Amino acid sequence: MKNIKAVVLISIATLVVALWWFAGDSRDERGSGAGGQRASQAVAVEVAPVSHRDIKDIAHYTGTLRAENQFMLAPRVGGRIRQLTVDIGDTVERGQVIARLDDEEFEQEVAEAQANLDVAVAQLEDAHATQEVREREFRRLEELREQGLASESEYDVGQSEFSAARANVVVARAQVAQRQAALRAAELRKSYTTVRAEWGGDDEAPRVVGERFVDEGSNISANEAIVSVLSTRALRGITFVTDRDFARLTIGQPVIVRSDAWPGEDFPATVARIAPQLQEDTRQARVELRVPNEERRLSPGFFVNFEIAVEEIEQARVVPVDAIARHAGERGVFMVDESEDEDAEHRFKARFVPVTVGVRTPDHAQVLDPALEGRVVTLGQHRLGDGTPLRIPGGE
């Protein structure tokens, strides 16, 4: 029984000693400064000055690239494709033939229209001849009537026949014009069997074939697309901006385009068009950019990133981005307070100042409030609190 009591007493004594050591360590930790460092120990940090410089508020958006101009080439008549002269990626000039359709049926229409025209021309010539005969007869009856050798009825008959002959000439002439129009229409329809690359405007630069939708031998209907044609010397960037940036965009504003296809490269662009209103479902507005592409390094369909400088701020008060820290639930910076006594044990101490941050760039953050001056801590803030002594490399 005595042995059991001795073991219990030894265990209790051991526990008491362990608790005493643990409590001592805790007191040591609580005796540290607000940042977890003993008041007598300075924390090594890096600092940088509060400065004034021109900065840009950069808005970042994603979007896609499209051809600046794109259209489909299709025949105006239906038929079987006899020949297809272009394929995907081919360059086409204005007026170049891209496809031919079978034209035998249209050739027959032209021949028939020509024959009808020939008949109409012959009928017109016959009408002219008849008119000349009837006119001579009528003039002779006029003379005989004046001499009293022709009756009134004979004169009236001659006049009527002459008028009818003149009317026949007018009708024959109209029939010739009609047949000529029919011939031109037949020839025009026949010309539609040759499909050419045509586009409006003064831009004579070649275009490129984007897609091919049919093959040689296919039967297609009128206005059924054969190929798509693109203009890629310049591209159209499409993105959607929020109401925050909408009011700060203007036509001609510079834009930087980046693509994963060309890592690390910037492509210049400008704002070309801005939708006049935001879409109700997304609360965003469509913005179109003009992206020069003379070297054809970008292509329609690319997914890209846009950087738009929506605002430029001159001589903004800024601190390094790394200086912004959170302390006691607030966002701010640790300022460096310097003692006037150069022989003091701790010449530099930290002072936390909550700040209102404005524009951020990759390197700097604008401080809107308060009006800071001096130096801020950029490395080591996690070990600091108000009044924590600082050790600055170089001591300055």
C-alpha positions in Angstrom: 0.0 0.0 0.0 2.9 2.3 0.8 4.5 1.6 -2.5 1.3 2.6 -4.3 1.1 5.9 -2.4 4.7 6.6 -3.3 4.1 6.0 -7.0 1.1 8.3 -6.9 3.0 11.1 -5.1 5.9 10.8 -7.6 3.4 11.1 -10.6 1.7 14.1 -9.1 5.1 15.8 -8.6 6.1 15.1 -12.2 2.8 16.6 -13.5 3.2 19.7 -11.4 6.8 20.2 -12.7 5.6 19.8 -16.3 2.7 22.3 -15.9 5.1 24.8 -14.3 7.4 24.6 -17.4 4.5 24.9 -19.8 3.1 27.9 -17.9 6.5 29.4 -18.1 6.7 29.0 -21.9 3.2 30.6 -22.2 4.2 33.5 -20.1 7.3 34.0 -22.3 5.0 34.0 -25.4 2.5 36.4 -23.8 5.4 38.6 -22.8 6.2 39.2 -26.5 5.1 42.4 -28.4 1.8 42.7 -30.2 3.3 41.0 -33.2 4.4 37.9 -31.2 8.0 39.3 -30.6 9.5 40.2 -27.3 9.5 43.9 -26.8 13.2 43.8 -26.4 13.8 42.1 -29.7 13.7 44.0 -33.1 12.1 42.3 -36.2 14.1 42.4 -39.4 12.0 43.9 -42.2 12.3 45.5 -45.6 10.9 48.9 -46.2 10.1 51.2 -49.2 9.1 54.9 -49.4 5.6 56.2 -50.0 5.9 57.8 -53.5 4.0 59.8 -56.1 3.7 58.6 -59.7 1.5 58.4 -62.7 -0.5 55.2 -62.7 -3.2 53.6 -65.0 -6.4 51.9 -63.9 -6.3 48.7 -66.1 -9.5 46.8 -66.7 -9.0 43.1 -67.6 -11.5 41.3 -69.8 -11.7 38.2 -71.9 -13.2 37.8 -75.3 -12.9 36.3 -78.8 -11.5 37.4 -82.1 -13.6 37.5 -85.3 -12.9 38.4 -88.9 -13.4 42.1 -89.5 -15.4 41.2 -92.5 -16.9 37.8 -93.3 -19.5 36.6 -95.8 -20.8 33.6 -97.7 -20.4 33.0 -101.4 -23.4 31.3 -102.9 -24.9 30.9 -106.4 -28.0 32.8 -107.4 -29.3 29.7 -109.3 -29.4 26.1 -108.4 -27.5 23.3 -110.1 -24.7 20.7 -109.9 -21.2 22.0 -109.1 -19.1 21.2 -112.0 -15.9 22.8 -110.7 -14.7 24.2 -107.4 -11.5 26.2 -107.7 -10.7 27.1 -104.1 -10.4 25.4 -100.8 -9.9 26.2 -97.1 -7.1 28.7 -96.5 -6.8 29.7 -100.2 -6.4 33.4 -101.0 -9.0 34.9 -103.3 -8.9 38.1 -105.3 -11.9 40.3 -106.0 -13.7 38.9 -109.1 -11.9 35.6 -109.0 -13.9 32.5 -110.1 -14.5 30.2 -107.1 -17.0 27.7 -108.6 -18.8 26.8 -111.9 -22.1 25.1 -112.2 -23.5 23.0 -115.1 -24.9 25.5 -117.6 -26.4 23.3 -120.3 -30.0 24.2 -119.3 -29.1 27.9 -119.2 -27.4 27.7 -122.6 -30.6 26.3 -124.0 -32.5 29.2 -122.5 -30.2 31.7 -124.1 -30.5 30.0 -127.5 -34.3 30.0 -127.2 -34.3 33.6 -126.2 -32.1 34.5 -129.1 -34.3 32.7 -131.5 -37.4 34.5 -130.2 -35.5 37.7 -130.7 -34.7 36.9 -134.2 -38.4 36.2 -134.9 -39.4 39.5 -133.4 -36.8 41.4 -135.4 -38.1 39.7 -138.6 -41.7 40.6 -137.7 -40.6 44.2 -137.1 -39.0 44.4 -140.6 -42.2 42.9 -142.1 -44.3 45.5 -140.2 -42.0 48.3 -141.5 -42.4 47.0 -145.1 -46.2 46.8 -144.7 -46.3 50.3 -143.2 -44.4 51.7 -146.2 -46.8 50.0 -148.7 -49.9 51.3 -146.8 -48.4 54.7 -146.6 -47.8 55.0 -150.3 -51.3 53.7 -151.0 -52.8 56.3 -148.6 -50.8 59.1 -150.1 -52.0 58.2 -153.6 -55.7 58.1 -152.4 -55.2 61.6 -151.0 -54.1 62.8 -154.4 -57.0 61.1 -156.2 -59.5 62.5 -153.6 -58.2 66.0 -154.3 -58.8 65.4 -158.0 -62.2 63.9 -157.3 -61.3 60.5 -158.6 -61.5 58.6 -155.2 -64.6 58.2 -153.1 -64.8 59.1 -149.4 -65.1 55.5 -148.5 -62.0 54.5 -150.4 -60.1 57.3 -148.6 -61.3 56.1 -145.2 -60.3 52.5 -145.9 -56.8 53.6 -147.0 -56.4 55.8 -143.9 -57.5 53.0 -141.6 -55.1 50.5 -143.2 -52.2 53.0 -142.9 -53.0 53.5 -139.2 -53.1 49.8 -138.6 -49.7 49.3 -140.3 -48.2 52.0 -138.1 -49.7 50.3 -135.0 -48.2 47.0 -136.1 -44.8 48.6 -136.3 -45.1 49.9 -132.7 -46.2 46.4 -131.5 -43.4 44.7 -133.4 -40.9 47.1 -132.0 -42.2 46.4 -128.4 -41.9 42.7 -129.1 -38.3 43.1 -130.1 -37.6 45.0 -126.9 -39.3 42.3 -124.9 -37.3 39.6 -126.6 -34.1 41.5 -126.0 -34.9 41.8 -122.3 -35.6 38.0 -122.2 -32.3 37.3 -123.9 -30.4 39.5 -121.4 -32.2 37.7 -118.5 -31.3 34.3 -119.9 -27.7 35.4 -120.4 -27.7 36.8 -116.8 -29.0 33.5 -115.4 -26.4 31.7 -117.4 -23.7 34.0 -115.9 -24.9 33.1 -112.4 -23.5 29.6 -113.0 -20.1 31.1 -112.6 -19.6 32.1 -109.0 -17.1 34.9 -108.3 -15.7 36.4 -105.2 -17.3 39.8 -105.0 -17.5 42.2 -102.1 -18.4 45.9 -101.7 -16.2 48.8 -100.7 -12.9 50.1 -102.0 -10.8 47.4 -100.3 -9.1 45.5 -103.0 -6.9 43.5 -100.7 -7.2 39.7 -101.1 -9.4 37.7 -98.8 -9.0 34.1 -97.5 -11.4 31.1 -97.7 -12.5 30.2 -94.2 -14.7 27.2 -94.7 -15.9 25.0 -97.6 -19.4 23.7 -97.3 -19.9 21.6 -100.5 -17.8 19.4 -102.8 -17.6 19.1 -106.6 -20.5 17.2 -108.0 -22.9 18.3 -105.3 -26.3 19.6 -106.2 -27.1 22.9 -104.5 -30.0 25.2 -104.3 -30.0 28.9 -105.1 -28.4 30.9 -102.3 -26.9 27.8 -100.6 -23.4 28.7 -99.3 -20.4 27.2 -101.1 -17.6 28.8 -99.1 -17.1 31.5 -96.5 -14.6 34.4 -97.2 -12.8 36.3 -94.5 -10.8 39.5 -94.3 -8.1 38.9 -91.7 -5.8 41.9 -92.2 -7.6 43.3 -89.2 -9.7 41.4 -86.7 -12.7 42.3 -84.6 -12.3 41.7 -80.8 -15.6 41.1 -79.0 -15.9 41.5 -75.2 -18.5 42.6 -72.6 -17.8 45.2 -70.0 -19.5 46.0 -66.7 -21.2 49.2 -65.8 -18.2 50.2 -63.7 -16.0 50.6 -66.8 -18.7 51.3 -69.4 -18.8 55.0 -68.7 -15.0 55.2 -68.9 -14.6 53.8 -72.4 -14.3 56.0 -75.5 -13.9 55.3 -79.2 -10.2 55.1 -80.1 -9.1 54.1 -76.6 -5.9 51.9 -76.7 -6.1 48.3 -75.8 -3.6 45.5 -75.3 -4.5 42.0 -76.6 -2.8 38.9 -75.3 -3.2 35.3 -76.5 -2.0 32.0 -75.2 -0.9 31.2 -78.8 1.8 33.9 -78.4 2.8 33.8 -74.7 4.4 37.0 -73.5 3.5 39.1 -76.5 1.3 42.2 -76.6 -0.8 43.1 -79.7 -2.1 46.6 -80.0 -5.8 47.3 -80.6 -8.3 50.2 -80.2 -11.9 50.5 -79.1 -13.9 50.6 -82.3 -17.6 50.4 -81.2 -19.5 50.6 -77.9 -23.0 49.4 -77.5 -25.3 52.2 -76.4 -26.9 50.2 -73.6 -26.2 47.3 -71.2 -27.9 44.0 -71.6 -30.6 43.5 -69.0 -29.8 39.9 -68.2 -26.0 40.3 -67.7 -25.7 44.1 -67.0 -22.9 44.2 -69.4 -22.3 46.1 -72.6 -20.9 44.8 -75.9 -17.6 46.4 -76.9 -15.9 45.8 -80.2 -12.2 46.3 -80.8 -10.2 46.7 -84.0 -7.1 44.5 -83.9 -4.6 45.1 -86.7 -3.3 41.8 -88.0 -1.1 42.5 -91.1 1.2 39.6 -90.3 -1.7 37.2 -89.8 -0.4 36.0 -86.5 -3.9 36.1 -84.9 -6.8 34.2 -86.2 -10.6 34.4 -85.9 -11.8 32.3 -83.1 -8.9 32.9 -80.8 -9.8 33.3 -77.1 -7.9 36.3 -75.9 -7.4 38.7 -72.9 -7.9 42.4 -73.2 -6.3 45.1 -71.1 -8.0 48.5 -71.3 -6.5 51.6 -69.6 -9.8 53.0 -68.4 -8.3 55.8 -66.4 -4.9 57.6 -66.0 -4.1 59.2 -62.6 -1.3 61.7 -62.5 1.0 61.8 -59.4 -1.1 59.4 -57.4 0.1 58.6 -53.8 1.2 54.9 -54.0 2.9 52.2 -52.0 4.3 48.9 -53.1 1.6 46.3 -53.4 3.5 44.1 -51.0 3.1 46.8 -48.3 -0.7 46.2 -48.1 -1.4 43.9 -45.1 -4.2 42.9 -42.8 -4.0 43.5 -39.1 -6.7 43.1 -36.5 -9.3 42.7 -39.3 -8.4 45.8 -41.1 -6.5 46.5 -44.3 -3.6 48.9 -44.1 0.1 49.4 -44.0 2.8 49.3 -41.3 4.5 52.7 -41.2 8.1 53.1 -40.0 8.3 55.5 -37.0 11.8 56.8 -36.4 13.0 58.1 -33.1 14.9 61.4 -33.1 17.3 59.9 -30.6 19.9 58.1 -32.8 21.3 56.4 -29.7 18.0 54.9 -28.6 17.9 51.1 -28.2 15.1 50.8 -30.7 15.3 53.7 -33.2 12.6 52.3 -35.5 9.2 51.0 -34.6 6.1 49.8 -36.5 2.8 51.7 -36.5 -0.2 50.2 -38.3 -2.3 52.6 -40.3 -5.6 51.5 -41.9 -5.8 52.8 -45.5 -8.4 53.1 -48.3 -6.9 51.5 -51.5 -7.8 52.9 -54.9 -6.2 51.7 -58.2 -4.0 48.7 -58.1 -1.2 47.9 -60.6 1.0 44.8 -60.6 3.6 46.8 -58.6 1.8 49.6 -56.8 -1.4 50.4 -54.9 -2.9 53.8 -54.7 -3.6 55.1 -51.2 -6.7 57.3 -51.2 -6.8 58.0 -47.5 -5.0 59.0 -45.3 -2.3 61.2 -46.8 0.7 59.0 -46.0 4.3 60.1 -46.0 7.4 58.3 -45.1 8.3 54.6 -45.3 6.2 51.4 -45.2 7.1 47.8 -44.4 7.1 45.6 -47.5 8.3 42.3 -46.0 7.9 40.8 -42.5 4.5 42.3 -41.7 3.1 39.0 -40.3 5.5 39.4 -37.3 4.5 43.0 -36.5 2.1 44.9 -34.3 1.8 48.5 -33.2 5.1 49.5 -31.5 7.1 46.5 -32.6 10.8 47.4 -32.8 12.2 47.1 -36.3 15.6 46.2 -37.6 16.1 47.8 -41.1 19.0 46.7 -43.3 21.5 49.5 -43.4 19.9 51.1 -40.4 18.5 53.9 -42.4 
